Structure formats: structure tokens, C-alpha cells
Amino acid sequence: MDWSWITSRIAVGGGIWNAENMAEVERAGFTHVIDMQLEFDDRPLAEGLSVQVLWNPIDDDFLPKPAEVFRTGVDFAREALDQDGRKILIHCAAGVHRAPMMTLALLCSLGWKLMDAVTLIESRRAVVDFPEVYLNSVRDFLAQGENVGVVSKGRRGGLRT
């Protein structure tokens, strides 16, 4: 399995692909998964497990991404992170573009400054790449002001770097 811890409760990774790997995700303590892959839906892999999966598919086509994709993922993740002990894996096929982009939107919604979050993600997962079009997509989402900078329970989502 391929994931990198960004904070103590958020990890970014590549594809899960099969039921055995999803069981490993559960054993590693993940309670929630955001699957950003257009090409593969993880939900059937989690049947019978305690892992909740959001399939939030987008193409890695280097085109602007709609704010709704971020809103859906951020809402799912923040609801999970508002509960102590919950851990989330955000992944795409390789953990290079889509999953880091969603993680960036999530961290910014929890009060991180955009470039500080980029630096953190890059420092924890060397393979990430933030094309300008994807950074601009996150900026556009943040500019809408929904779910942004509202720190739950007076803390940075209970997250520690």
C-alpha cells in the first residue's frame, strides 16, 4: 500500500485497487476514504468493513476542477475529522495530482494558508505535483468562502503536523 501521512489524521496515497488492500487500509486505522479516481470506484471494496468511502471522481486532465468536487470532499472529511480518533485516506491512482489537490482544499478549509499547506504536503509526500491549473481550482473554491477558515471546535480540526 502506498500512502504518506500529511498530519496525524490525514494521509494521501495511490490506488487501493482490491479488497485485500482495503482491509489493510482498515487495519491501519483509517475510518474514512476519499477516492478521487474517475477510473475506479472503491465503494464495493469496503463492503463489510467499517471504512466509509466517498467516491468523488475527477479526471486528471489538467483542466480546471469545479468547486463542487472540493465542497463534497471537504464536507465528508470535516464531518469525519470532527469526531476524535477518525483518520482519513485521500487517494487517487498514484497520489500525485488529484489526492494532493483535495488534501490542499481540506487543509485550507481547516485554517491553513494555501502555500503553507502546499509546503507541508510536498514535504510529507515527495511525488506530489501541483500544476497551476489545480492550484487555481483550489483558489477558486476557497474564494467562494464556503467551508473555508472555519476551524471546528476552536482548533485546527484536531490536526497536528
C-alpha positions as CSV (number, residue, x, y, z in Angstrom):
1,M,0.0,0.0,0.0
2,D,1.1,3.5,-0.8
3,W,0.3,6.4,1.4
4,S,2.0,9.2,3.2
5,W,0.9,10.8,6.4
6,I,0.3,14.6,6.0
7,T,-0.9,15.1,9.5
8,S,-1.6,12.6,12.3
9,R,-5.1,12.1,10.9
10,I,-4.8,12.7,7.2
11,A,-2.9,10.7,4.6
12,V,-2.5,10.9,0.9
13,G,-1.9,7.9,-1.4
14,G,-2.3,6.0,-4.5
15,G,-4.9,3.5,-5.6
16,I,-6.3,0.8,-3.3
17,W,-7.5,-1.5,-6.2
18,N,-8.6,-4.6,-4.3
19,A,-10.4,-5.9,-1.2
20,E,-7.2,-7.2,0.4
21,N,-5.7,-3.7,0.2
22,M,-8.9,-2.1,1.5
23,A,-8.7,-4.5,4.5
24,E,-5.2,-3.2,5.1
25,V,-6.5,0.3,5.0
26,E,-8.9,-0.6,7.8
27,R,-6.2,-2.4,9.8
28,A,-4.0,0.8,9.5
29,G,-6.8,2.7,11.4
30,F,-8.4,4.6,8.6
31,T,-12.1,5.2,9.2
32,H,-12.8,7.2,6.0
33,V,-11.5,7.2,2.4
34,I,-11.9,9.8,-0.3
35,D,-11.4,8.1,-3.7
36,M,-10.7,10.8,-6.3
37,Q,-10.3,8.3,-9.1
38,L,-12.5,8.6,-12.1
39,E,-11.3,5.2,-13.3
40,F,-12.1,3.1,-10.2
41,D,-14.8,3.2,-7.5
42,D,-13.6,1.8,-4.2
43,R,-17.1,1.5,-2.6
44,P,-17.6,-2.2,-3.3
45,L,-14.2,-2.9,-1.8
46,A,-15.3,-1.6,1.6
47,E,-18.5,-3.7,1.8
48,G,-18.5,-5.5,5.2
49,L,-15.7,-3.2,6.6
50,S,-16.0,-0.3,8.9
51,V,-14.4,2.1,6.4
52,Q,-16.7,4.8,4.9
53,V,-15.8,5.6,1.3
54,L,-16.7,8.7,-0.6
55,W,-16.2,8.2,-4.4
56,N,-15.5,11.8,-5.6
57,P,-14.3,11.1,-9.1
58,I,-12.5,13.6,-11.3
59,D,-10.3,13.2,-14.3
60,D,-6.6,14.0,-14.1
61,D,-6.8,16.0,-17.3
62,F,-5.1,19.3,-16.3
63,L,-8.4,21.2,-16.7
64,P,-10.0,23.4,-14.0
65,K,-12.0,21.5,-11.4
66,P,-15.4,22.6,-10.2
67,A,-15.8,23.9,-6.7
68,E,-18.5,21.2,-6.0
69,V,-15.8,18.5,-6.1
70,F,-13.9,20.2,-3.3
71,R,-17.1,21.0,-1.4
72,T,-18.2,17.4,-1.4
73,G,-14.8,16.1,-0.3
74,V,-14.2,18.8,2.3
75,D,-17.7,18.3,3.8
76,F,-17.1,14.5,4.0
77,A,-13.6,14.9,5.5
78,R,-14.6,17.6,8.1
79,E,-17.5,15.6,9.3
80,A,-15.2,12.6,9.9
81,L,-12.4,14.8,11.5
82,D,-14.9,16.4,13.9
83,Q,-15.0,13.0,15.6
84,D,-12.0,12.1,17.7
85,G,-10.0,9.1,16.5
86,R,-11.1,9.3,12.9
87,K,-8.5,9.1,10.2
88,I,-8.9,9.7,6.5
89,L,-7.0,8.5,3.5
90,I,-7.4,10.7,0.4
91,H,-6.2,8.9,-2.7
92,C,-6.2,8.8,-6.5
93,A,-4.4,6.4,-8.8
94,A,-0.9,7.5,-7.9
95,G,-1.2,10.1,-5.2
96,V,0.4,12.8,-7.4
97,H,-2.3,15.3,-8.5
98,R,-5.9,14.7,-7.5
99,A,-5.5,13.5,-4.0
100,P,-3.0,16.1,-3.0
101,M,-5.3,18.8,-4.6
102,M,-8.2,17.6,-2.4
103,T,-5.9,17.5,0.6
104,L,-4.9,21.0,-0.1
105,A,-8.5,22.2,-0.2
106,L,-9.2,20.3,3.1
107,L,-6.2,21.8,4.9
108,C,-7.1,25.3,3.8
109,S,-10.7,24.8,5.0
110,L,-9.2,23.9,8.4
111,G,-7.3,27.2,8.5
112,W,-4.1,26.6,6.8
113,K,-2.7,29.2,4.4
114,L,-2.5,27.8,0.8
115,M,1.3,27.9,0.4
116,D,1.9,26.6,3.9
117,A,-0.3,23.6,3.1
118,V,1.4,23.1,-0.2
119,T,4.8,23.0,1.6
120,L,3.5,20.6,4.2
121,I,2.1,18.2,1.6
122,E,5.2,18.3,-0.5
123,S,7.4,17.8,2.5
124,R,5.5,14.6,3.5
125,R,4.9,13.1,0.0
126,A,7.8,13.8,-2.4
127,V,5.9,12.7,-5.5
128,V,3.2,15.3,-5.3
129,D,2.8,17.8,-8.1
130,F,0.6,20.9,-8.0
131,P,0.0,22.1,-11.6
132,E,-1.0,25.7,-11.7
133,V,-4.5,24.8,-13.1
134,Y,-5.1,22.7,-10.0
135,L,-3.8,25.3,-7.6
136,N,-6.1,27.8,-9.3
137,S,-9.0,25.4,-8.9
138,V,-8.4,25.2,-5.2
139,R,-8.0,29.0,-5.0
140,D,-11.4,29.4,-6.8
141,F,-13.0,27.1,-4.3
142,L,-11.5,29.0,-1.4
143,A,-12.6,32.3,-2.9
144,Q,-16.2,31.1,-2.6
145,G,-15.8,31.3,1.1
146,E,-17.8,28.2,2.0
147,N,-16.1,25.8,4.4
148,V,-13.0,28.0,4.4
149,G,-11.2,29.1,7.5
150,V,-13.9,27.8,9.8
151,V,-11.9,25.8,12.4
152,S,-14.1,23.2,14.0
153,K,-14.2,23.1,17.8
154,G,-11.8,26.0,18.1
155,R,-8.9,24.0,16.8
156,R,-7.3,23.1,13.5
157,G,-9.6,20.2,13.2
158,G,-7.6,18.4,15.9
159,L,-4.8,18.0,13.5
160,R,-1.1,18.0,14.3
161,T,1.6,18.1,11.8
